[in-house]
Amino acid sequence: MSEKKKVSLAEAMKQKLAQQTSQAVERQGQGLVKKTQPLKNQLSKKPNNQRKRTGV
């Protein structure tokens, strides 16, 4: 059996970050990265005119 040697938390985080960045580069090459779009429902909201209607 092969023994797993203990890895410090900092080293584990560095490895995980390197793995994520390499995956992001691969996805970017495939064109699967989505671009963020502004929320449309908040930009097209109508103002609440209840106070104007009720005369308060």
C-alpha positions as MATLAB code, in Angstrom:
seq = 'MSEKKKVSLAEAMKQKLAQQTSQAVERQGQGLVKKTQPLKNQLSKKPNNQRKRTGV';
ca = [
       0.000    0.000    0.000;
       1.125    3.510   -0.702;
       1.125    5.875    2.219;
      -0.365    9.334    1.795;
       1.948   11.902    3.267;
       0.354   14.676    5.272;
      -0.018   17.980    3.473;
      -0.322   21.292    5.263;
      -3.455   23.335    4.824;
      -1.590   26.071    2.939;
      -0.110   23.550    0.522;
      -3.499   21.922   -0.027;
      -5.070   25.299   -0.806;
      -2.294   26.101   -3.289;
      -2.866   22.792   -5.052;
      -6.632   23.339   -5.186;
      -6.210   26.862   -6.544;
      -3.802   25.654   -9.211;
      -6.256   22.931  -10.194;
      -9.127   25.427  -10.476;
      -7.114   27.880  -12.565;
      -6.045   25.125  -14.949;
      -9.666   24.051  -15.346;
     -10.719   27.663  -16.016;
      -8.095   27.956  -18.757;
      -9.355   24.752  -20.362;
     -12.955   25.977  -20.286;
     -11.970   29.327  -21.742;
     -10.370   27.537  -24.667;
     -13.614   25.677  -25.308;
     -15.723   28.827  -25.085;
     -17.969   27.500  -22.298;
     -17.386   30.416  -19.936;
     -20.585   32.396  -19.457;
     -20.482   36.154  -19.324;
     -22.449   37.836  -16.588;
     -25.431   39.832  -17.747;
     -27.109   42.673  -15.884;
     -30.376   41.816  -14.189;
     -33.188   42.953  -16.449;
     -36.053   42.841  -13.972;
     -34.428   45.394  -11.673;
     -33.660   47.767  -14.516;
     -37.174   47.658  -15.966;
     -39.152   47.988  -12.731;
     -41.981   50.464  -12.748;
     -41.998   52.962   -9.888;
     -44.564   52.393   -7.154;
     -47.163   55.150   -7.514;
     -49.440   53.967   -4.695;
     -48.882   57.155   -2.695;
     -49.828   59.263   -5.680;
     -53.023   57.235   -6.237;
     -54.155   57.254   -2.622;
     -53.223   60.900   -1.988;
     -51.134   60.199    1.088;
];
